[in-house]
Structure formats: C-alpha cells, structure tokens
Amino acid sequence: MKQAEIIELSVEELQQKLAEVKKEYEDLKMAHSVTPLENPLQIRSTRRTVARLATELTKREQQ
C-alpha cells in the first residue's frame, strides 16, 4: 500500500486496515516458519506497510 493511498483513508479505515495487515503479517511469518515462502520479500513489504499505517494513525492522533 502506497503512502498516497494511506493519506486518503479516514481514521476508522486506518485502524481497520492496520488490523488486517497485522493479521496478514502474522500469517506470513507463521507460513514462512513452517515452509519457506516462494517470495520471502512479502514479509518485508507487509511489515513496512504496517509501519506506514501505524505512523499515519499516530500522526493524526497527535493533531
């Protein structure tokens, strides 16, 4: 998910999307620990998406 897409989301949508992406990240980590993923870079990109969402959410809460 790109930063431009994240900025357009409302606070409720950010919270919902953050929960979804965190779940996806945990599933990827679990799947990779059992059997190596075909594309392990998915883990990194998902982790960075979680960080982008959390950062934007924190930024909006401080305003």
Backbone as CSV, one residue per row, in Angstrom:
resi,resn,N_x,N_y,N_z,CA_x,CA_y,CA_z,C_x,C_y,C_z
1,MET,0.847,-1.168,0.000,0.000,0.000,0.000,0.898,1.237,0.000
2,LYS,0.631,2.142,-0.896,1.438,3.348,-1.053,1.033,4.408,-0.032
3,GLN,1.962,5.314,0.246,1.714,6.387,1.210,0.562,7.280,0.756
4,ALA,0.465,7.531,-0.553,-0.612,8.377,-1.068,-1.981,7.748,-0.791
5,GLU,-2.066,6.424,-0.873,-3.330,5.741,-0.586,-3.654,5.812,0.903
6,ILE,-2.642,5.727,1.729,-2.835,5.742,3.184,-3.343,7.107,3.642
7,ILE,-2.817,8.166,3.063,-3.214,9.523,3.457,-4.696,9.768,3.191
8,GLU,-5.239,9.134,2.160,-6.640,9.350,1.786,-7.624,8.635,2.707
9,LEU,-7.166,7.702,3.533,-8.056,6.926,4.395,-8.463,7.726,5.627
10,SER,-9.656,7.428,6.143,-10.102,8.054,7.390,-9.469,7.305,8.564
11,VAL,-9.645,7.833,9.764,-9.049,7.224,10.956,-9.618,5.816,11.181
12,GLU,-10.923,5.655,11.003,-11.548,4.347,11.192,-11.030,3.355,10.166
13,GLU,-10.888,3.800,8.921,-10.371,2.928,7.869,-8.914,2.557,8.140
14,LEU,-8.154,3.511,8.679,-6.758,3.225,9.028,-6.678,2.144,10.101
15,GLN,-7.507,2.252,11.116,-7.499,1.263,12.187,-7.888,-0.112,11.663
16,GLN,-8.898,-0.155,10.802,-9.357,-1.415,10.234,-8.279,-2.023,9.338
17,LYS,-7.686,-1.211,8.490,-6.658,-1.686,7.575,-5.425,-2.156,8.348
18,LEU,-5.077,-1.441,9.428,-3.932,-1.832,10.250,-4.145,-3.212,10.859
19,ALA,-5.334,-3.469,11.347,-5.640,-4.780,11.920,-5.538,-5.876,10.858
20,GLU,-6.046,-5.600,9.665,-5.988,-6.576,8.573,-4.550,-6.885,8.171
21,VAL,-3.747,-5.840,8.032,-2.369,-6.023,7.571,-1.528,-6.701,8.654
22,LYS,-1.795,-6.393,9.932,-1.076,-7.075,11.012,-1.379,-8.569,10.994
23,LYS,-2.649,-8.914,10.772,-3.044,-10.322,10.688,-2.343,-10.993,9.521
24,GLU,-2.303,-10.326,8.385,-1.630,-10.865,7.204,-0.144,-11.083,7.480
25,TYR,0.485,-10.134,8.185,1.897,-10.238,8.524,2.163,-11.452,9.421
26,GLU,1.319,-11.632,10.433,1.473,-12.778,11.329,1.300,-14.092,10.564
27,ASP,0.328,-14.138,9.647,0.110,-15.341,8.849,1.313,-15.638,7.965
28,LEU,1.891,-14.602,7.360,3.069,-14.789,6.522,4.245,-15.317,7.344
29,LYS,4.448,-14.757,8.534,5.551,-15.208,9.380,5.373,-16.670,9.776
30,MET,4.140,-17.031,10.115,3.870,-18.409,10.514,4.080,-19.364,9.337
31,ALA,3.575,-18.993,8.192,3.731,-19.836,6.999,5.204,-19.988,6.620
32,HIS,5.965,-18.937,6.785,7.390,-18.976,6.434,8.182,-19.831,7.420
33,SER,7.772,-19.856,8.672,8.487,-20.662,9.656,8.240,-22.152,9.436
34,VAL,7.057,-22.502,8.927,6.723,-23.900,8.670,7.363,-24.360,7.365
35,THR,7.086,-23.628,6.301,7.621,-23.931,4.983,8.074,-22.618,4.362
36,PRO,9.301,-22.531,3.885,9.775,-21.267,3.308,8.860,-20.761,2.189
37,LEU,8.585,-19.469,2.240,7.719,-18.855,1.237,8.427,-18.788,-0.106
38,GLU,7.627,-18.785,-1.161,8.181,-18.651,-2.501,8.811,-17.269,-2.674
39,ASN,8.158,-16.254,-2.077,8.678,-14.893,-2.152,8.777,-14.316,-0.732
40,PRO,9.902,-14.497,-0.059,10.013,-14.019,1.313,10.041,-12.492,1.444
41,LEU,10.193,-11.778,0.341,10.167,-10.313,0.401,8.779,-9.785,0.736
42,GLN,7.763,-10.641,0.625,6.408,-10.253,1.023,6.383,-9.884,2.502
43,ILE,7.170,-10.582,3.304,7.200,-10.312,4.741,7.696,-8.892,4.987
44,ARG,8.756,-8.512,4.297,9.324,-7.181,4.487,8.350,-6.096,4.049
45,SER,7.735,-6.271,2.883,6.814,-5.241,2.389,5.583,-5.123,3.289
46,THR,5.117,-6.245,3.817,3.965,-6.214,4.726,4.333,-5.525,6.036
47,ARG,5.518,-5.803,6.549,5.971,-5.158,7.782,6.081,-3.647,7.594
48,ARG,6.558,-3.223,6.436,6.686,-1.798,6.163,5.323,-1.137,5.995
49,THR,4.362,-1.860,5.445,3.008,-1.332,5.330,2.399,-1.130,6.720
50,VAL,2.647,-2.082,7.616,2.172,-1.944,8.997,2.763,-0.677,9.613
51,ALA,4.041,-0.446,9.385,4.695,0.741,9.942,4.117,2.019,9.351
52,ARG,3.866,2.028,8.051,3.281,3.223,7.418,1.907,3.534,7.995
53,LEU,1.075,2.507,8.148,-0.266,2.699,8.692,-0.204,3.186,10.137
54,ALA,0.646,2.573,10.935,0.759,2.964,12.342,1.284,4.389,12.474
55,THR,2.224,4.762,11.632,2.778,6.115,11.672,1.721,7.149,11.324
56,GLU,0.949,6.890,10.283,-0.099,7.830,9.878,-1.167,7.939,10.960
57,LEU,-1.514,6.827,11.583,-2.518,6.830,12.649,-2.018,7.652,13.842
58,THR,-0.776,7.469,14.225,-0.192,8.233,15.334,-0.132,9.713,14.997
59,LYS,0.235,10.016,13.775,0.327,11.413,13.331,-1.027,12.099,13.440
60,ARG,-2.084,11.414,13.057,-3.429,12.003,13.119,-3.920,12.137,14.554
61,GLU,-3.549,11.213,15.416,-3.974,11.291,16.812,-3.310,12.465,17.531
62,GLN,-2.118,12.841,17.125,-1.407,13.937,17.758,-1.933,15.299,17.317
63,GLN,-2.617,15.352,16.210,-3.139,16.633,15.713,-4.424,17.023,16.390
